[in-house]
């Protein structure tokens, strides 16, 4: 695993104190890596607080904004994959670009996006 990207399901699992997500998070930090949270993922998971566990997780993460360049790449991936969920597509695009594994509750979408790009993403189920 080179790095780690979280999708919405991973953030929700962290808030629900799921051990697997926290174990992956600690292992990533212990390797000196900072997990990535795409901004759209945070928008889907944040419910206004207090979300103590989610806030704790986010302190150890890098929030990735959606740049124009990435937005265009996500659009191309949407057409290639036939998927419409731009947040899942942004998760996949970023993970592919960085060589990250993904922690997700939507394995089929991430796999479909990766296949459309002719690549494979290591996936951990949230």
Backbone as CSV, one residue per row, in Angstrom:
resi,resn,N_x,N_y,N_z,CA_x,CA_y,CA_z,C_x,C_y,C_z
1,UNK,0.850,-1.172,0.000,0.000,0.000,0.000,0.894,1.233,0.000
2,UNK,0.720,2.089,-0.997,1.528,3.303,-1.026,0.879,4.398,-0.199
3,UNK,-0.379,4.628,-0.371,-1.123,5.617,0.395,-2.544,5.122,0.561
4,UNK,-3.391,5.971,1.110,-4.761,5.572,1.389,-5.683,6.733,1.084
5,UNK,-6.776,6.445,0.390,-7.822,7.426,0.120,-9.107,6.913,0.734
6,UNK,-9.810,7.791,1.441,-11.072,7.419,2.081,-12.254,7.877,1.242
7,UNK,-13.276,7.019,1.150,-14.539,7.453,0.576,-15.506,7.726,1.721
8,UNK,-16.722,8.091,1.383,-17.715,8.468,2.387,-17.973,7.349,3.382
9,UNK,-18.063,6.129,2.907,-18.301,5.001,3.800,-17.209,4.847,4.839
10,UNK,-15.979,5.160,4.465,-14.869,5.081,5.419,-15.025,6.130,6.518
11,UNK,-15.428,7.349,6.144,-15.625,8.394,7.146,-16.776,8.047,8.086
12,UNK,-17.844,7.508,7.535,-18.983,7.095,8.365,-18.563,5.952,9.288
13,UNK,-17.771,5.023,8.764,-17.287,3.911,9.592,-16.396,4.425,10.720
14,UNK,-15.571,5.415,10.439,-14.726,6.004,11.488,-15.589,6.650,12.566
15,UNK,-16.616,7.369,12.162,-17.512,7.999,13.140,-18.221,6.947,13.983
16,UNK,-18.491,5.794,13.370,-19.132,4.687,14.096,-18.124,3.806,14.823
17,UNK,-16.875,4.251,14.854,-15.792,3.592,15.584,-15.510,2.168,15.101
18,UNK,-15.562,1.972,13.780,-15.242,0.659,13.209,-13.745,0.413,13.298
19,UNK,-13.383,-0.698,13.907,-11.980,-1.010,14.185,-11.108,-1.098,12.930
20,UNK,-11.636,-1.674,11.858,-10.826,-1.835,10.651,-10.360,-0.482,10.115
21,UNK,-11.256,0.472,10.056,-10.886,1.792,9.535,-9.819,2.434,10.415
22,UNK,-10.015,2.351,11.718,-9.031,2.938,12.623,-7.686,2.207,12.544
23,UNK,-7.701,0.899,12.361,-6.447,0.143,12.227,-5.710,0.546,10.953
24,UNK,-6.438,0.666,9.855,-5.817,1.104,8.599,-5.277,2.524,8.725
25,UNK,-6.035,3.375,9.393,-5.618,4.761,9.585,-4.311,4.830,10.384
26,UNK,-4.271,4.112,11.489,-3.050,4.098,12.316,-1.865,3.531,11.540
27,UNK,-2.097,2.439,10.813,-1.003,1.819,10.050,-0.463,2.788,8.996
28,UNK,-1.343,3.523,8.367,-0.914,4.492,7.353,-0.092,5.605,7.990
29,UNK,-0.591,6.158,9.082,0.144,7.215,9.789,1.487,6.709,10.306
30,UNK,1.523,5.475,10.807,2.766,4.898,11.315,3.811,4.718,10.228
31,UNK,3.368,4.609,8.986,4.303,4.522,7.855,4.751,5.894,7.375
32,UNK,4.277,6.941,8.053,4.649,8.302,7.673,3.838,8.845,6.521
33,UNK,2.713,8.202,6.222,1.852,8.632,5.126,0.617,9.332,5.682
34,UNK,0.074,10.240,4.901,-1.125,10.969,5.310,-2.270,10.559,4.393
35,UNK,-3.331,9.960,4.937,-4.477,9.567,4.115,-5.137,10.784,3.477
36,UNK,-5.753,10.569,2.330,-6.416,11.632,1.584,-7.926,11.491,1.687
37,UNK,-8.590,12.622,1.891,-10.044,12.700,1.874,-10.430,13.717,0.807
38,UNK,-11.017,13.270,-0.309,-11.500,14.228,-1.297,-12.600,15.104,-0.684
39,UNK,-12.644,16.383,-1.056,-13.593,17.332,-0.467,-15.040,16.865,-0.595
40,UNK,-15.398,16.262,-1.719,-16.767,15.778,-1.901,-17.136,14.686,-0.907
41,UNK,-16.157,13.886,-0.526,-16.375,12.833,0.470,-16.741,13.459,1.810
42,UNK,-16.005,14.491,2.202,-16.316,15.178,3.452,-17.719,15.787,3.388
43,UNK,-18.063,16.369,2.257,-19.403,16.961,2.104,-20.500,15.914,2.278
44,UNK,-20.277,14.716,1.780,-21.277,13.650,1.923,-21.369,13.135,3.349
45,UNK,-20.256,13.116,4.070,-20.228,12.496,5.400,-20.545,13.466,6.538
46,UNK,-20.272,14.753,6.335,-20.413,15.703,7.438,-21.881,16.057,7.658
47,UNK,-22.316,15.951,8.877,-23.712,16.224,9.224,-23.837,17.368,10.217
48,UNK,-22.826,18.192,10.327,-22.910,19.387,11.145,-22.371,19.271,12.547
49,UNK,-22.049,18.088,12.955,-21.401,17.906,14.240,-22.362,17.904,15.407
50,UNK,-21.900,17.602,16.590,-20.520,17.168,16.768,-20.321,15.748,16.249
51,UNK,-19.271,15.557,15.522,-18.887,14.239,15.029,-17.458,14.014,15.504
52,UNK,-17.351,13.661,16.764,-16.049,13.607,17.439,-15.081,12.639,16.769
53,UNK,-15.530,11.440,16.476,-14.627,10.446,15.888,-14.200,10.870,14.478
54,UNK,-15.138,11.368,13.699,-14.806,11.826,12.349,-13.839,13.003,12.413
55,UNK,-14.078,13.928,13.310,-13.176,15.076,13.465,-11.774,14.618,13.855
56,UNK,-11.697,13.622,14.717,-10.392,13.071,15.125,-9.681,12.458,13.924
57,UNK,-10.409,11.688,13.101,-9.818,11.083,11.907,-9.299,12.158,10.957
58,UNK,-10.104,13.192,10.740,-9.744,14.233,9.782,-8.477,14.986,10.173
59,UNK,-8.183,15.054,11.469,-6.962,15.739,11.916,-5.713,15.087,11.347
60,UNK,-5.788,13.791,11.022,-4.636,13.079,10.482,-4.690,12.906,8.980
61,UNK,-5.571,13.656,8.310,-5.768,13.476,6.865,-5.459,14.750,6.091
62,UNK,-5.263,14.573,4.809,-5.126,15.686,3.884,-6.440,15.808,3.119
63,UNK,-7.039,16.993,3.121,-8.265,17.231,2.379,-7.896,17.674,0.970
64,UNK,-8.375,16.940,-0.025,-8.045,17.250,-1.417,-9.193,18.009,-2.072
65,UNK,-8.963,19.276,-2.460,-9.997,20.016,-3.175,-10.148,19.461,-4.596
66,UNK,-11.239,19.793,-5.224,-11.471,19.352,-6.602,-11.021,20.467,-7.534
67,UNK,-9.864,20.274,-8.141,-9.330,21.277,-9.071,-10.027,21.140,-10.427
68,UNK,-9.856,22.129,-11.252,-10.426,22.058,-12.603,-9.841,20.880,-13.376
69,UNK,-8.548,20.665,-13.239,-7.897,19.552,-13.938,-8.491,18.218,-13.488
70,UNK,-8.647,18.048,-12.174,-9.219,16.799,-11.671,-10.679,16.674,-12.083
71,UNK,-11.429,17.771,-12.038,-12.839,17.722,-12.429,-12.981,17.233,-13.871
72,UNK,-12.100,17.689,-14.733,-12.135,17.227,-16.132,-11.794,15.740,-16.220
73,UNK,-10.788,15.305,-15.460,-10.411,13.885,-15.454,-11.548,13.026,-14.916
74,UNK,-12.251,13.503,-13.894,-13.394,12.781,-13.337,-14.495,12.677,-14.382
75,UNK,-14.735,13.744,-15.136,-15.737,13.717,-16.201,-15.404,12.699,-17.276
76,UNK,-14.149,12.634,-17.664,-13.716,11.641,-18.653,-13.923,10.234,-18.105
77,UNK,-13.588,10.036,-16.840,-13.759,8.726,-16.202,-15.239,8.366,-16.089
78,UNK,-16.085,9.354,-15.889,-17.540,9.108,-15.829,-18.043,8.538,-17.147
79,UNK,-17.621,9.132,-18.230,-18.034,8.646,-19.549,-17.494,7.243,-19.792
80,UNK,-16.229,7.038,-19.496,-15.599,5.734,-19.738,-16.214,4.624,-18.894
81,UNK,-16.617,4.957,-17.670,-17.109,3.931,-16.739,-18.619,3.752,-16.770
82,UNK,-19.331,4.762,-17.265,-20.784,4.718,-17.222,-21.357,5.051,-15.854
83,UNK,-20.514,5.509,-14.932,-20.963,5.873,-13.589,-21.327,7.353,-13.539
84,UNK,-22.255,7.683,-12.650,-22.663,9.076,-12.498,-22.291,9.674,-11.153
85,UNK,-21.860,8.865,-10.198,-21.528,9.350,-8.860,-20.160,10.023,-8.907
86,UNK,-20.175,11.352,-9.011,-18.912,12.071,-9.179,-18.015,11.982,-7.940
87,UNK,-18.589,11.775,-6.773,-17.749,11.643,-5.583,-16.967,10.328,-5.641
88,UNK,-17.646,9.227,-5.958,-16.937,7.950,-6.108,-15.894,8.042,-7.219
89,UNK,-16.237,8.708,-8.296,-15.293,8.855,-9.401,-14.092,9.704,-8.996
90,UNK,-14.303,10.745,-8.192,-13.191,11.568,-7.713,-12.295,10.761,-6.774
91,UNK,-12.915,9.900,-5.958,-12.133,9.016,-5.087,-11.242,8.122,-5.950
92,UNK,-11.838,7.481,-6.953,-11.090,6.571,-7.820,-10.010,7.308,-8.607
93,UNK,-10.348,8.455,-9.182,-9.379,9.215,-9.983,-8.177,9.608,-9.144
94,UNK,-8.439,10.125,-7.947,-7.336,10.536,-7.081,-6.484,9.366,-6.634
95,UNK,-7.133,8.271,-6.282,-6.393,7.079,-5.852,-5.535,6.534,-6.985
96,UNK,-6.078,6.512,-8.181,-5.304,6.045,-9.333,-4.111,6.971,-9.591
97,UNK,-4.330,8.250,-9.504,-3.263,9.225,-9.750,-2.142,9.096,-8.725
98,UNK,-2.500,8.855,-7.469,-1.493,8.756,-6.405,-0.974,7.341,-6.186
99,UNK,-1.664,6.339,-6.736,-1.293,4.947,-6.462,-1.771,4.494,-5.094
100,UNK,-2.856,5.106,-4.601,-3.395,4.787,-3.286,-4.315,3.575,-3.307
101,UNK,-4.435,2.938,-2.160,-5.523,1.999,-1.900,-6.725,2.845,-1.469
102,UNK,-7.909,2.256,-1.525,-9.132,2.974,-1.150,-9.853,2.207,-0.054
103,UNK,-10.323,2.945,0.947,-11.209,2.384,1.966,-12.608,2.853,1.590
104,UNK,-13.494,1.901,1.295,-14.794,2.245,0.731,-15.893,1.312,1.204
105,UNK,-17.105,1.803,1.145,-18.274,0.951,1.348,-18.954,0.690,0.007
106,UNK,-18.331,1.150,-1.076,-18.907,0.992,-2.410,-17.877,0.387,-3.367
107,UNK,-17.418,-0.804,-3.008,-16.412,-1.505,-3.805,-16.765,-1.578,-5.295
108,UNK,-18.020,-1.933,-5.666,-18.329,-2.066,-7.093,-18.064,-0.795,-7.903
109,UNK,-18.392,0.369,-7.364,-18.156,1.614,-8.102,-16.670,1.901,-8.273
110,UNK,-15.908,1.683,-7.225,-14.469,1.946,-7.316,-13.821,0.973,-8.296
111,UNK,-14.208,-0.290,-8.245,-13.665,-1.275,-9.184,-14.067,-0.950,-10.618
112,UNK,-15.307,-0.533,-10.833,-15.781,-0.195,-12.175,-15.014,1.003,-12.739
113,UNK,-14.790,2.005,-11.911,-14.028,3.176,-12.355,-12.592,2.787,-12.703
114,UNK,-11.974,1.958,-11.873,-10.599,1.518,-12.128,-10.523,0.709,-13.420
115,UNK,-11.477,-0.196,-13.610,-11.501,-0.992,-14.858,-11.615,-0.089,-16.077
116,UNK,-12.439,0.941,-15.980,-12.613,1.866,-17.105,-11.310,2.592,-17.435
117,UNK,-10.475,2.781,-16.422,-9.171,3.415,-16.628,-8.102,2.397,-17.003
118,UNK,-8.489,1.108,-17.071,-7.529,0.059,-17.411,-6.566,-0.241,-16.284
119,UNK,-7.009,0.011,-15.057,-6.141,-0.163,-13.895,-6.868,-0.941,-12.810
120,UNK,-6.138,-1.230,-11.739,-6.697,-1.905,-10.569,-6.368,-1.056,-9.350
121,UNK,-7.313,-0.955,-8.435,-7.108,-0.256,-7.174,-7.227,-1.275,-6.051
122,UNK,-6.286,-1.273,-5.128,-6.411,-2.091,-3.927,-7.537,-1.485,-3.088
123,UNK,-8.437,-2.329,-2.628,-9.607,-1.853,-1.903,-9.722,-2.547,-0.549
124,UNK,-10.030,-1.739,0.464,-10.353,-2.220,1.803,-11.801,-1.852,2.043
125,UNK,-12.623,-2.818,2.422,-14.031,-2.542,2.676,-14.196,-1.874,4.030
126,UNK,-14.960,-0.774,4.027,-15.202,-0.028,5.280,-16.265,-0.713,6.104
